[in-house]
Amino acid sequence: MTPTAEIRPLLQGLKKSDYNVETLDDEIRVDSLCVDLLRHLYQELVQKKEMQPEQAGACCHGADYFLREFVIPERHKNLFDVEAKDLLQFAGHWYIIRTPEPNLTELKKILAGTAELYNYLASQKMVSQETADAVTTQSEALDYFQKRIDDFWAIEGEGYDSWRDACPL
């Protein structure tokens, strides 16, 4: 898609149930559907929100990471059923243990992109505004996520269990 392509409303032909993940074939199919969904988000950000293409791309990359690394393959969850607690568990635990050098700079981009996606989905009536607002609020808990990262790096001895228990998956 080019930045000048017309945005088609998501509701045209999109079925939430197509994003259900139960098998490996579902995972592969949903992964591809997410790419298309993120293309719509990119167009929305560039055309309607007049965001610079580089910034829109960074937002889409962040949402892509959350969906295609965590929600789909790890949780086997339909992206339309995501709740703020999923973002909390992702950013406060999963990202930290799965990333060689977890840092707030990178995490902040992922969270911002995820919030943009869920606000876009709410504008398309694909998720509730309440869900989008909760995801946005969770994505802004940067002090909490920084503390989780700092506490992870400070783990000594048997401290991992208490760190894990403070934000379990």
Protein Blocks (a to p, Z undefined) as FASTA:
>chain_A
ZZkbccddfkgopafklmpcfbfklmmmmmmmmmmmmmmmmmmmmmmnopafklmmmmmm
mmmmmmmmmmmmmnopafklpcfklmmmmmmmmmmmmpmbgcfklmmmmmmmmmmmmmmm
mmnopacfklmmmmmmmmmmmmlmmmmmmmmmmpghjlmmmmmmmocZZ
